[in-house]
Amino acid sequence: MALSARTLKVGETYEEQIVDNLARTQLVQYAGASGDYNPLHTDEVYSTKVAGYPSVFAHGMLTMGMTSKMLTHYVGDGRLTTFGVRFTRQVWPGDTLTAKATVEAIREEGGKYFVDLTVSTVNQEGAEVLSGYASARIDP
Amino acid sequence: MAATKFPIEAGHIMLFARAIGDDNKIYYDEDYAKTTEPGSIVAPPTFAMASAQFDPDYPLRPKIGQPWFGSGKEPTGVQRRSGGSGGGGGGGGLHAEQHFEYHRHLKPGDVLTATVKPGKTWEKEGRRAGKLIFTETVTEYRDQHGELMITARSVGVRTERPVDQN
């Protein structure tokens, strides 16, 4: 059920809760899968006593990875052509995040159709933790 | 410093999908994946970051026989530089931006090579963390045939002090 240029409208949005009450163990799980074992994300003692943060916090790439599932659920598997983000705020254990895509443009290039999206992920207080963009191939 | 050989493996994709909390069956069920448009298991969009596993020099992984800067008996396993400005960056700074261009999506059996090119460096005075030094790197991931699969642009930031939480 790919998106279609015929039915898609500029301004249309899609959103999804991508994590509820983020667990420290999920940070460890992401460290193990990605290979990024930075103790800022996996080692509370280091993060608080050496780096000076209130606790461990999420890898930016975990937030981007969780945001990417909202995108692939929306545009379909293997359809993204670009995806880029800025990490605007740290994500902490206990956070609940919601990711949203907004249709900015629908375009045709050499007979192929694409959608351009803005992407925003917010925490439970509505503060933006990630802002970005994505494009995907869509059906005519 | 990059992965010279990054084999895309189904088990690794499953672990990565679990870590981002995605239960999409295309990441672990081969039979299901055959019925989808890509026609096989594919990697999630940010999977290229896991090339760190195959980078022999990746600094954010404990290595056998080498001191690790995370906590053990003491809060950190390395001597802190006196008067240093390591602060909030901890090991290797913070990640400020990440951009991917997908030329083709990754699937099990692909074997990638990453080529890293240094990009720009710039400074900015931050409101919440003092002086910020941004550094950009561009990584090109090519498959076993030399075909460009993913172009990744990463911006890291070193902060003068830990980021204020207010």
Interface residues (C-beta under 8 A of the other chain):
Chain A: A2 I18 V19 Q26 Q29 Y30 G32 A33 S34 G35 D36 Y37 N38 P39 L40 T42 D43 V45 Y46 S47 K49 V50 A51 G52 Y53 P54 H59 G60 M61 L62 M64 G65 M66 S68 K69 L71 T72 H73 G76 D77 G78 R79 L80 T81 T82 F83 G84 V85 R86 F87 Q90
Chain B: H12 L15 F16 R18 A19 I20 G21 D22 N24 I26 T36 E37 P38 V42 P44 P45 T46 M49 A50 S51 A52 Q53 D55 Y58 L60 R61 P62 F69 G70 S71 P75 T76 R80 G87 G88 G90 G91 G92 L94 H95 A96 E97 Q98 H99 F100 E101 Y102 H105 R153 R161 P162 V163 Q165
